[in-house]
């Protein structure tokens, strides 16, 4: 983490003289879930992974480990951007099957693609997991996208424009249902629709994950990077939202492929609270299927919403405060699709 503090943007890139180029480098590590059971237990407890799936590794756990593994890539001198100030915009992971806690895997990370963005540059880091005993069979493909904000750029850019597919949760927001979360630390089966988070949670997750980015730790360190308050780790939010959804699944086909797409929409300052809403949408798989009335498998859209959000209000509706100032409608902190 300390190496990232001293990693600077390449001077020709920062001055807008040249387009950035990603180096062809990779890193890898072996992960024995059995040997690291204590860390995995803490992660499952911190993200409230349901007991029903206790023998399955939380699907976001490897994304957290991949983020830690990427640190040598980000701090490498050949990498053109500064180590701090990167914005994690989202990630997409595809499991060929869920992983069991008894397995031993290899996790590798390498730079992927580079795009032009209206705010600067976006690059991807691709991660892959496979069983140590079967390196030819991929268990997980993870693609993470990061934004480096920069105003000065070359007059002519030959990189493609960054145009990600948007997760359309708000399109179906009026159909969404709030998911109730089982309370912890009590013998009764009380439920709550609200997830509360504070600075202590952020520091605990930083200790567990190794992500000690100053924007997550204290008010004074967050202010050094332009934030009025510390913000919670996006990867914790992702894991917590997924745990909420899985807690409502009495069964899940753990041996079937699963794709989880996550987009971080805006920061969650601390302390704060949010609710998780879900909607399931069935789409036709093709024009031919439409003509025959066939439908593909459903896609579940999740969103972490401010606690004050009401699905009875139109997402496009603009309200006014007591002074008559227009207020933007509440938007998700995070959006997820599962299929």
WOWOFEN-V870587 format. One line per field, one symbol per residue. ss: DSSP state (@ for helix, = for strand, . for the rest). phi: phi as a letter, one per 30 degrees, with the letter a starting at -180 (. if undefined). Layout:
ss: ???
phi: ???
This chain:
ss: .@@@@@....@@@@...........=======....@@@@@@@@@@....@@@..=....@@@@@@@@@.@@@@@...........=========....=...==============..============......============...........=.......@@@@@@@.==..==........==..===.@@@@@@@@@@@....@@@..@@@@@.......=..@@@@@@@@@@@@@...........=======....=..==========.....@@@@@@......========............==.....==......=====.
phi: .ddddcdcdeeddddidbddbddcbbbaacbcdddcddddddddddchdddecddcdeddddddddddddedddddedddcddcjdcddlabbbcdadccdccbbccbbadccbbdbdclbbbcbccbbadedbddcdcbcbcccbccdaddbedcbcddddbdddddeddcedcdbdcccddcibddcdbbdcccbbdddddddddddicceedccbddddddcicdbdbdddddeedddddddddccdbbddccdbcbcbbddadcdcdaabcccbbcbccddadddddcicbdddccccbdcedddbddcdecdccbdddiddcdddcddbbbbbb
